[in-house]
Amino acid sequence: MTALQFNLFTGEAEDRRTRKQRQADRQRTLPQQLEMFSQRDIAQFGVKANPTIPLSGNVKLLLIPEDPRTPEEVERDLQREAERSTRPMFTD
């Protein structure tokens, strides 16, 4: 709540605070954003945002394919593929 002063000549209530005081009062009523991380966690001095990998001239980077299946699943898939590609000996 703002304390208003009455003008002696006009009788109207006036806000006699400075512009900076009014602005600070408005800022206090606005919702404040909370930090997700502390400044200690955010500011890491001496850390590069995009580190580079040192490579000599003849080194190539390759992607290594990885199979997430278990050995049993690999064996089962090989068996199914073999059964699918084999023609039956006797037809009904």
GIZIGI-V212203 format. One record per pair of residues at least 24 apart in sequence whose ideal C-beta (glycine too) atoms are under 7 Angstrom apart, sorted by the first residue. I is the first residue (numbers start at 1). J is the second residue. D is the distance in whole Angstrom. If there is no record, write none. Layout:
i:j:d
I:J:D
I:J:D
This chain:
none
